[in-house]
Amino acid sequence: MVEELAQADDTVAACVDAPAWALPEHDLIAALDAAHRLQQRLAAVTLTLIREIDGRGTARTQGASSTAVWLRERLRLTIPAARRLVDDATALDTGKPGIRQALADGHITLDQARVIADTVTTVQTTAGTEAADKAVSLLTDWAGQFDPTQLRKLGTRILDHVAPDIADAAAQAALDAEARRATRDRHLTLSEQTDGRLRLTGTLDTETAGLLRAAIDPLTAPSGPDDTRSPGQRRHDALAEVCRLALRTGDLPDSGGDPAQIVVTTSYDGLTRQLSTGALDIGLELTPETVRRLACDATILPTVLGGTGQVLDVGRQRRLITGPLRRALVLRDRGCAFPGCDRPPRWCHAHHIHHWADGGTTSLANAVLLCGHHHRHVHQSDWVVRLGDDGHPEFIPPAWLDPEQLPRRNHYHRRT
């Protein structure tokens, strides 16, 4: 398979620089159709490979917490895109073989295959195997005329065609299935932009959408005739106020042993002279004006930094990695330090590099932040953790994974 895919890669590469401008219109359209069909057939191959990798547990063997996380690192995907590929691979593997074959033949697109798989699963549950087989045939035929959105709408009444005797009763089942899909597809993505802002994207299920509306709608009205904010800006400010209200309740769960809070690192001298910017524990920068405003209602804890930003002193040492010591660890590691992991500090444990029970000290020089999965993985595997010459953690993989055992670092968290 590897050799055949390499040959296909060479063939596609030869087409990349081909002069499309020289093609007559009918050949141009034919080439587009062929490229699109090839894209769908390659998608079928990709999903087959992903399903096998997922089934073997390759991701966890190599230290990732899931196949989706491994794909994110391996293929440079977003987590939602990687999770969707794993879901698609599972659906086409466990669903009707006709769907996968139609995709492999280039007769349907991947988006259409998703719709058909979802619809056929509902039909299988409500009307049995024979009706499901009919549904596959009918929907793949319809896919030649309708895009995924229209195909999903038609699928809501598919039983009228394949099992009319139970169609009415199954309509309710279809609604229930749609609710399950909404629950499955719910997600919220926070993407850091280059200027320090966050971009929020996602899909909320119906209940959560109602909760969000109920929480922010009362706060989105203009504050008066002089309010020049746009509707989008008012929704932004309303969400910020809801977050402030939640933090003030004191009812949120602890975050890594500390109360839920905003942690800002800045220079004390710069703060007093109203010149210093600040860094959040998630790596974002704040303006001097914002830092001064937050400092009006804050606890100030001293932390001494070396010339390269390395934490040198955080006050009194404790037996457990909490309080000032944990905050120093967050300041240094910025999240799970295991290579390829992007989990934030609030999801992480403090791990003793030289185990405390074996005489290791509870100090910054003997600690590293690890998420729950990688904390367990480091304890149960042959990975070696150490601090590099610059005081930041690096991980040496086992020889079976990398015979040269070159040290690896996490590049997802911004370093100071």
C-alpha positions in Angstrom: 0.0 0.0 0.0 2.8 2.4 0.8 4.4 1.9 -2.6 1.1 2.4 -4.4 0.3 5.6 -2.5 3.8 6.8 -3.3 3.1 6.2 -7.0 -0.2 8.1 -6.7 1.6 10.9 -4.9 4.1 11.2 -7.9 1.2 11.2 -10.3 -0.6 14.0 -8.4 2.6 16.0 -8.1 2.9 15.9 -11.9 -0.5 17.5 -12.1 0.3 20.3 -9.6 2.3 22.4 -12.1 0.4 21.4 -15.2 -0.8 24.5 -17.1 -4.5 24.5 -16.3 -4.9 27.6 -18.4 -4.1 25.6 -21.6 -7.1 23.2 -21.1 -10.2 23.8 -23.1 -13.3 24.3 -20.9 -14.7 20.8 -21.2 -11.3 19.3 -20.2 -11.0 21.8 -17.4 -14.3 20.7 -15.9 -13.4 17.0 -16.5 -10.2 17.5 -14.6 -12.0 19.2 -11.7 -14.4 16.2 -11.5 -11.6 13.8 -11.6 -9.6 15.6 -8.9 -12.7 15.8 -6.7 -13.5 12.1 -7.2 -9.9 11.2 -6.3 -10.1 13.3 -3.2 -13.1 11.3 -2.0 -11.4 7.9 -2.8 -8.3 9.0 -0.9 -10.6 10.0 2.0 -11.9 6.4 2.1 -8.3 5.1 2.3 -7.4 7.6 5.0 -10.4 6.5 7.1 -9.4 2.9 6.7 -5.9 3.6 8.0 -7.2 5.7 10.9 -9.6 3.0 11.9 -6.8 0.5 12.0 -4.5 2.8 14.0 -7.3 3.5 16.4 -8.1 -0.2 16.8 -4.5 -1.1 17.5 -4.1 1.6 20.2 -1.1 3.1 18.4 -1.8 6.6 19.8 -1.6 5.5 23.4 1.4 3.3 22.8 3.2 6.4 21.5 2.2 8.5 24.5 -0.9 10.4 23.2 -4.0 10.5 25.3 -6.2 9.5 22.3 -6.1 8.9 18.6 -7.5 12.4 17.9 -4.7 14.0 19.9 -2.1 11.8 18.1 -3.6 12.8 14.7 -3.5 16.5 15.7 0.2 16.2 16.3 1.0 13.8 13.4 -1.0 15.5 10.7 -1.1 19.1 12.1 -4.9 19.1 12.4 -7.2 20.9 14.8 -8.6 18.7 17.5 -12.2 19.0 16.2 -11.1 18.0 12.7 -9.1 15.0 14.1 -12.0 13.8 16.3 -14.3 14.0 13.3 -12.0 11.8 11.3 -11.9 9.2 14.1 -15.7 9.3 14.3 -16.0 9.0 10.5 -13.6 6.0 10.4 -15.7 4.3 13.1 -19.0 5.0 11.5 -17.9 3.7 8.1 -16.3 0.7 9.6 -19.3 -0.3 11.7 -21.9 0.9 9.3 -23.1 -0.6 6.0 -20.3 -1.5 3.6 -22.2 0.1 0.8 -21.5 3.5 2.2 -17.7 3.0 2.4 -17.7 1.5 -1.1 -19.6 4.4 -2.6 -17.1 6.8 -1.1 -14.2 4.6 -2.3 -15.7 4.6 -5.8 -15.9 8.4 -5.7 -19.7 8.3 -6.1 -20.4 10.3 -2.9 -18.4 12.9 -0.9 -17.2 12.4 2.6 -19.8 14.9 3.9 -22.5 12.9 2.1 -21.2 9.7 3.6 -21.5 11.2 7.1 -25.1 12.1 6.5 -25.9 8.7 5.0 -24.2 6.8 7.9 -26.2 8.9 10.5 -29.5 8.3 8.7 -28.9 4.6 8.1 -28.0 4.1 11.8 -31.4 5.5 12.7 -33.2 3.3 10.1 -31.3 0.2 11.3 -32.5 0.9 14.9 -36.1 1.6 14.0 -36.9 -0.6 11.0 -34.2 -3.4 10.8 -31.6 -4.5 8.4 -33.7 -4.9 5.3 -34.9 -1.3 5.5 -31.4 -0.1 6.3 -30.0 -1.8 3.1 -32.7 -0.1 1.1 -31.9 3.3 2.7 -28.2 2.9 1.7 -29.1 2.3 -1.9 -31.7 5.1 -2.0 -29.5 7.7 -0.3 -26.4 7.0 -2.4 -28.6 7.5 -5.5 -29.9 10.7 -4.1 -26.4 11.8 -3.3 -25.9 12.3 -7.1 -28.5 15.1 -7.0 -28.4 16.6 -3.6 -25.8 18.2 -1.4 -25.3 17.1 2.3 -27.7 19.6 3.7 -30.5 18.6 1.4 -29.7 15.0 1.8 -30.1 15.2 5.5 -33.5 16.9 5.1 -34.6 14.1 2.8 -33.3 11.5 5.3 -35.7 12.7 7.9 -38.5 11.1 5.9 -36.5 8.2 4.5 -38.9 5.7 6.2 -41.7 6.9 4.0 -39.8 5.2 1.2 -38.2 2.1 2.8 -40.6 1.3 5.6 -43.9 3.3 5.2 -45.8 1.2 7.8 -43.7 2.5 10.6 -42.8 5.9 9.2 -44.8 8.0 11.6 -43.6 6.3 14.7 -40.0 6.5 13.4 -40.3 10.3 12.8 -40.0 10.7 16.6 -37.0 8.3 16.6 -35.4 10.5 14.0 -35.9 13.6 16.2 -34.3 11.7 19.1 -31.4 10.7 16.8 -30.9 14.3 15.8 -30.7 15.3 19.5 -28.1 12.6 20.0 -26.1 13.9 17.1 -26.3 17.4 18.5 -24.9 16.1 21.8 -22.1 14.3 20.0 -21.1 17.2 17.8 -21.1 19.8 20.6 -17.8 21.6 21.0 -16.1 24.9 21.8 -12.7 25.8 20.5 -10.5 28.6 21.9 -7.9 29.6 19.3 -5.1 32.0 20.3 -4.5 34.6 17.7 -1.1 36.2 17.1 -2.1 39.5 18.8 -3.0 37.8 22.1 -6.7 37.6 21.5 -8.8 34.5 21.5 -11.2 33.4 18.8 -14.2 31.4 20.0 -15.8 28.9 17.6 -18.1 26.0 18.3 -21.5 24.4 18.2 -23.8 24.4 21.2 -26.5 21.8 21.8 -30.0 23.1 22.2 -30.0 23.2 26.0 -26.7 24.9 26.2 -27.7 27.5 23.6 -30.7 28.2 25.8 -28.6 28.6 28.9 -26.2 31.0 27.1 -29.0 33.1 25.8 -30.6 33.3 29.2 -27.3 34.3 30.8 -26.1 36.9 28.3 -29.3 38.4 26.8 -30.2 40.5 29.8 -26.7 42.0 29.6 -26.6 42.7 25.9 -29.0 45.6 25.8 -27.5 49.1 25.1 -26.6 50.8 28.4 -28.0 54.1 27.2 -28.4 56.4 24.2 -24.6 57.0 24.2 -23.7 53.3 24.0 -21.9 53.0 20.7 -21.0 49.3 21.0 -22.1 47.0 18.2 -24.4 44.0 19.0 -21.3 41.7 18.7 -19.4 43.9 21.1 -22.2 43.9 23.6 -22.5 40.1 23.5 -18.7 39.9 24.1 -19.0 42.2 27.1 -22.0 40.3 28.4 -20.0 37.0 28.3 -17.1 38.7 30.1 -19.6 39.8 32.9 -21.0 36.3 33.2 -17.5 34.9 33.7 -16.8 37.6 36.4 -20.0 36.7 38.1 -19.1 33.0 38.1 -15.7 33.7 39.6 -17.1 35.8 42.3 -19.5 33.1 43.5 -16.6 31.0 44.9 -18.6 27.9 43.9 -16.3 26.8 41.0 -14.2 23.7 41.4 -10.5 24.2 42.4 -8.1 24.5 39.6 -4.9 22.5 40.2 -5.2 23.0 43.9 -6.0 26.7 43.8 -9.3 28.5 43.7 -10.5 29.4 40.2 -8.7 32.7 39.5 -6.9 34.8 37.0 -3.1 34.7 37.5 -1.2 37.6 36.1 2.6 37.8 36.1 4.2 41.3 35.9 7.1 43.3 37.1 6.5 44.9 40.5 8.6 48.0 39.7 6.8 48.3 36.3 3.4 48.0 38.0 4.2 50.7 40.5 5.4 53.0 37.7 2.4 52.1 35.6 4.5 50.9 32.7 4.5 47.1 32.9 2.5 44.7 30.8 1.4 41.4 32.2 1.2 37.8 31.2 -1.7 35.5 32.0 -1.0 31.9 33.1 -2.4 30.8 29.7 0.3 32.8 27.9 -1.7 35.8 26.7 -0.4 39.4 27.2 -2.3 42.2 29.0 -1.8 45.9 28.5 -0.4 48.1 31.4 -3.8 49.7 31.8 -5.5 46.3 32.2 -2.8 45.1 34.7 -3.3 48.2 36.8 -7.1 47.7 36.8 -6.8 44.1 37.9 -4.3 44.9 40.6 -6.9 47.1 42.3 -8.6 43.9 43.5 -5.8 41.3 43.6 -3.4 39.5 45.9 0.2 40.3 45.0 2.7 37.4 45.4 6.5 37.9 45.0 8.3 35.9 42.4 11.9 36.4 41.5 13.0 35.8 37.9 16.4 35.2 36.4 17.6 36.9 33.2 16.1 34.3 30.9 12.8 34.3 32.7 13.6 31.3 34.8 11.9 31.2 38.2 14.5 31.5 40.9 12.5 32.0 44.1 8.9 31.8 45.1 9.1 32.1 48.8 8.7 29.4 51.4 9.1 25.8 50.1 6.2 23.4 50.9 6.0 19.7 51.1 3.2 19.6 48.4 3.5 21.4 45.1 0.8 24.0 45.8 0.5 27.7 46.3 3.5 29.8 45.3 5.5 26.8 44.1 2.7 25.6 41.8 2.2 29.1 40.4 5.9 29.2 39.7 5.6 25.8 37.9 2.7 27.2 35.8 4.7 30.3 35.0 7.6 28.1 33.7 5.8 25.2 31.9 2.5 27.0 30.8 0.7 23.7 30.6 1.4 20.0 30.2 5.0 19.8 29.3 4.8 16.4 27.5 5.7 16.8 23.8 2.6 17.4 21.6 0.2 18.0 24.5 -1.7 21.3 24.6 -3.7 20.9 27.8 -3.6 24.0 29.9 -2.2 24.4 33.5 -5.6 24.0 35.1 -5.8 20.4 33.8 -2.4 19.4 35.0 -0.8 17.7 38.0 2.6 18.6 39.5 4.9 15.6 39.0 8.1 15.0 40.9 10.9 14.3 38.4 12.8 12.4 41.1 10.0 10.7 43.1 9.4 12.2 46.5 9.2 8.7 48.1 12.7 8.0 46.7 14.1 11.1 48.3 13.2 13.7 45.7 12.8 17.2 46.9 9.6 19.3 46.5 11.1 22.1 44.5 10.9 23.8 41.1 14.0 22.0 40.0 12.4 18.7 40.6 8.9 19.3 39.3 7.1 19.3 35.9 3.5 19.9 34.9 1.7 16.9 33.4 -1.9 16.4 32.5 -3.6 13.4 34.0 -3.0 11.1 31.0 0.7 12.0 30.6 1.2 11.8 34.4 0.1 8.2 34.3 2.0 7.5 31.1 5.3 8.8 32.5 4.9 6.6 35.6 4.0 3.5 33.6 6.5 3.8 30.7 10.2 4.3 29.9 10.1 8.0 29.1 12.7 10.0 31.1 12.0 13.5 32.2 14.7 16.0 33.0 15.3 19.8 33.0 17.5 21.2 30.2 20.3 23.7 30.5 17.8 26.5 30.3 15.7 25.1 33.2 12.8 23.9 31.0 11.6 20.3 30.9 12.6 17.9 28.1 11.6 14.3 27.6 13.7 11.4 26.3 11.7 8.8 24.5 12.2 5.0 25.0 14.6 3.3 22.6 11.9 1.3 20.9 10.2 4.6 19.9 13.4 6.5 19.0 16.6 4.5 18.8 18.6 7.8 19.0 16.6 8.9 22.1 16.8 12.5 21.1 15.3 14.8 23.8 11.9 16.2 22.9 10.1 19.4 24.1 6.6 20.7 24.1 6.2 23.5 21.5 2.5 24.3 22.1 3.1 26.6 25.1 4.8 29.9 24.5 8.1 30.3 26.4 9.5 33.4 28.0 
